[in-house]
Amino acid sequence: MQGHATQYATTTKTVWIVAFYALLSLAILSPVSSSIAIPNLGDYIGHLAAIIQAKTALMQGQFPLRTMPLEYEGLGYPHYQFYSPTLYTFVGLIYGLITPKNPLEAFTIAIWFSLMMGSLSMYRLAYWFIRSQPAAILAGVVYLYAPYYVILIDRLGNLPEIMALGILPAVLYYTVQRYYHPHSHKNLLILSLLVYLFITIHLQTAVYSSLLFFILLALISSKNKMRFKNWISVGIAYGFGCLMAFWFLAPAIFLQKFFLLSQTYVDPNHLILYHPSLSNLLFGAATLTSGYKSSALMTIHPSIGFPIVAALAVYIYALCNNLSSGRKRADYWMPALLIVFVIAFLLVWSPINFWRWLPQPLLIAQYCWRLMGQVIWMGSLFFAWSVYWLFKGKLDARHILLGTLLIIISVNSWFPSTKNFYISLENFIKQPNFIYNGNALLINYNKFPHFVSKIDSLQMDENHLLRTNSSYFIPRKLIKLAADPKILIRGEASNNVQLTFTQNRVPLAIKNINRGKFSWEIPLNLNHISEITTVEFFSNNGSLAENQVKIPTEEFVMSGFLQENEVVNLRQILPNCTQQKTVKSCQLMVPPTVKLVELPELFYPNLLKITLNGKEIAYNSVIYQGRLIAAIIPEPGVINKITIQFRGLDWANECSWTGWGLWFLVLIQTLIYWRKAQ
C-alpha cells in the first residue's frame, strides 16, 4: 500500500509540473496565437508557407519530405531536402490530421508543444544536476522565459530554432546519461534518435550544441582519464544519429556552398553583422534600434536576461570564496560548465572578429546572436545551482511561485504587441509561396557557371516588376550568346501608360500600354552593344515622367538564345505533364528538329532520377528566366515518355537506410532482453 501511495504522489506531482509548464507555454505564445490573422513577423510567413505545402507533399506520398510541390510553375522547390524536414513533417501532420482547415492553428500547436517539451526537459536535466525539485522547476522557467527565446517566438516566429531549443535539453540529458552509462542500449537508442531529430530540425543549433557538449564532456573527462572511453561512447551515439540523418546531411554538405544563400555561410564578416553589444547582452530591459525593417534581431537586441546574469554573479562569488552547494554532482560539473559558458558567450560577443580564423563549417550560424540559445541552457543550470545555494536547499512551493513571478516580470519588456500581416489567411492558403528568400536554395549559376549547359531566357528583374527610370544591365557575352536577342514582357498594368524603350540611351521602341494584360516583344539592336549594355524604360505620360512606374509582370526576360524549333520549353511541356504521387510524368511527341526538352524540375546534380521511355538517362541544365532547370536530349520523331523524381543522393539514402536498420535491430534486441528480465 505504501508503494502505491508513493507512486500515486509521484504521478500527481508530475501531472502538476506538466500542467504548470503547459500554462506558462501558453502565456508566452499568446501574442502570436491568432487563428485568423497572420502575425507580421519576419520569418512567420515563410514557415507558414512551408507548413501548408508540407501537408500537400505528405498527401503526395513524400516521406521523407524533400520538395515543396506548389512552387513556381510546377517546379518543386527542394526546401525540405536542405532545411528542417522532420519539423515540417511533424507540423504538416498536425495540419492534416488535427487542424485540416487552419495552418495557423497547426503552427501554434507546434510551438506550444515545443515550449512545453523544452521546459520539461530542462527541468529534468536540472533535477539530475542539482537534485532539488523546486530549483529544477525554476530552471525550466528561466529557460522558457529567456529574452532570446521570447524574441524567437513573439518577434521572429522562427519555428525551426524554437523547435530546436525545445529538444536541446533532452539531447543534453541523454548525452550525459550515455556518458555515465555507456553500455546501456536504451541510452544509445534514445540519444541517436534525438540527434537525428536535432539535425533534421535545425542543423545550425545542432552543430553548435554538439560542439559545446563535447567540449564540456572533454573537460569533465580530464578530471578522470578513465572517463575518456565514455566520451568516445557518446561520440558513437552521435555518429549513429548522423548516419541515420545522412540522406539529409550529405546533400547539404556537398551542395549548399553552390546556393544563392551560401554567401551568408562563407563570409566571417556576415556572421558579426548586427553584432550585439555587451551592454545589450547584460542589460535587463529590451533595447530598441529604429531604422531596420527586415528582421526583429536588427531592431530588438537579445539579452542574457537578469535571472541568468544574477545567477552567474552568485556562482562566481561562491567560486572565488571556495564555497559549495553541498550537491556533489553539481559542484563537480560547475567549473567546466563555466568554461564552456565563457566560450559560448564569446561566440555571441567578442571585441575581436576571431571567426575569420575558425574552420569555414563553423560559419553555418549565419549570425552570431543565433548562438544565444547555447548561452541560455547553461545559464539555466547556473540558476538552479545558485538558487539552491542561496536558500541552502530549503525551497518549497512558495519559492517556485514567487520565483516564477519575478522571472516573468524580468522579461516583460521583450513581449510585443504584434501587427497582423497584410495577406489574408484564406488567400495565402490558396497560393502558399515564399515571399522572402524564395531563391535561397537555388544554384547560383552566376558564381558557378560550370553548372549551366544551355540558356533559354534570362530574368531581367528578380521582383518581376517592369520599372521606369531604372537601368537594366546585360553583359556583352550574354547578348553574343543569343542568336536573336530580344526582351519579352508579359504583365498587367493598373493604368494606361506610354513607354519608351532605350538601349544605351538610344530609343528603339515606343508602346502604348492600356490598363489590363499586355505583352511586348522588343528586339535588341546588335549595332548598339557595349561591354555592359544598358536598357531602360521611360514613361511619356507627362506628370509621371519624373516618377518611377512599377508594372507587375508574369514574364520579363531576355530571350533568343535557343532556336524555337530546336527546343520544347517549360511552358510548352507543362500541359503534357501530370503528378502521380512523387513522380512527374510527361508524354509528348517530339518533332525531328527538337534537340532539347526542358523539364518541370529545378536542376540539382545527382539528386534527380529521370527516365526516358523506361530507361534512366543523364540530364543537363538550362537557365529558364531566373532559375536553373533540368533538361534532357529527347528521342526526336517519336513519343517521349518521361518520368522525373527528386529522390536525393542514392548512396546517402542507402547509408541512412543502413543506419535505421541497425537502430531497429538494436531496439528489437533491447526489447527481447527487457522481456526476459521481467
HELIX and SHEET records of a PDB file:
HELIX    1   1 GLN A    2  LEU A   29  1                                  28    
HELIX    2   2 SER A   30  VAL A   32  5                                   3    
HELIX    3   3 TYR A   44  GLN A   60  1                                  17    
HELIX    4   4 HIS A   79  PHE A   82  1                                   4    
HELIX    5   5 PRO A   85  LEU A   97  1                                  13    
HELIX    6   6 PRO A  103  ILE A  130  1                                  28    
HELIX    7   7 GLN A  133  LEU A  144  1                                  12    
HELIX    8   8 PRO A  147  ILE A  151  1                                   5    
HELIX    9   9 LEU A  152  LEU A  156  3                                   5    
HELIX   10  10 LEU A  159  TYR A  180  1                                  22    
HELIX   11  11 HIS A  185  ILE A  201  1                                  17    
HELIX   12  12 LEU A  203  SER A  221  1                                  19    
HELIX   13  13 LYS A  225  ARG A  227  5                                   3    
HELIX   14  14 PHE A  228  MET A  244  1                                  17    
HELIX   15  15 PHE A  246  LEU A  255  1                                  10    
HELIX   16  16 GLN A  256  PHE A  258  5                                   3    
HELIX   17  17 LEU A  260  SER A  262  5                                   3    
HELIX   18  18 GLN A  263  VAL A  266  1                                   4    
HELIX   19  19 PRO A  268  LEU A  271  1                                   4    
HELIX   20  20 LEU A  278  LEU A  282  1                                   5    
HELIX   21  21 ALA A  296  MET A  298  5                                   3    
HELIX   22  22 PHE A  306  CYS A  320  1                                  15    
HELIX   23  23 LYS A  328  VAL A  348  1                                  21    
HELIX   24  24 PHE A  354  TRP A  357  5                                   4    
HELIX   25  25 GLN A  360  ALA A  365  5                                   6    
HELIX   26  26 CYS A  368  LEU A  371  5                                   4    
HELIX   27  27 MET A  372  LEU A  390  1                                  19    
HELIX   28  28 ALA A  397  SER A  410  1                                  14    
HELIX   29  29 ASN A  412  TRP A  414  5                                   3    
HELIX   30  30 LEU A  425  LYS A  430  1                                   6    
HELIX   31  31 PRO A  449  PHE A  451  5                                   3    
HELIX   32  32 ARG A  476  LEU A  481  1                                   6    
HELIX   33  33 GLY A  542  GLU A  546  5                                   5    
HELIX   34  34 GLU A  564  GLU A  566  5                                   3    
HELIX   35  35 LEU A  570  ILE A  573  1                                   4    
HELIX   36  36 LEU A  574  ASN A  576  5                                   3    
HELIX   37  37 ASP A  650  ALA A  677  1                                  28    
SHEET    1   A 7 LEU A 465  ARG A 467  0                                        
SHEET    2   A 7 LYS A 550  SER A 559 -1                                        
SHEET    3   A 7 LYS A 454  GLN A 459 -1                                        
SHEET    4   A 7 ASN A 620  GLN A 625  1                                        
SHEET    5   A 7 ARG A 627  ILE A 632 -1                                        
SHEET    6   A 7 LEU A 596  LEU A 602 -1                                        
SHEET    7   A 7 VAL A 567  VAL A 568  1                                        
SHEET    1   B 4 LEU A 465  ARG A 467  0                                        
SHEET    2   B 4 LYS A 550  SER A 559 -1                                        
SHEET    3   B 4 LYS A 486  ALA A 493 -1                                        
SHEET    4   B 4 GLY A 516  PRO A 523 -1                                        
SHEET    1   C 4 SER A 471  PRO A 475  0                                        
SHEET    2   C 4 ILE A 532  SER A 539 -1                                        
SHEET    3   C 4 VAL A 497  GLN A 503 -1                                        
SHEET    4   C 4 VAL A 506  ILE A 513 -1                                        
SHEET    1   D 5 CYS A 577  GLN A 580  0                                        
SHEET    2   D 5 VAL A 583  MET A 589 -1                                        
SHEET    3   D 5 ILE A 639  PHE A 646 -1                                        
SHEET    4   D 5 LEU A 608  LEU A 612 -1                                        
SHEET    5   D 5 LYS A 615  GLU A 616 -1                                        
END                                                                             
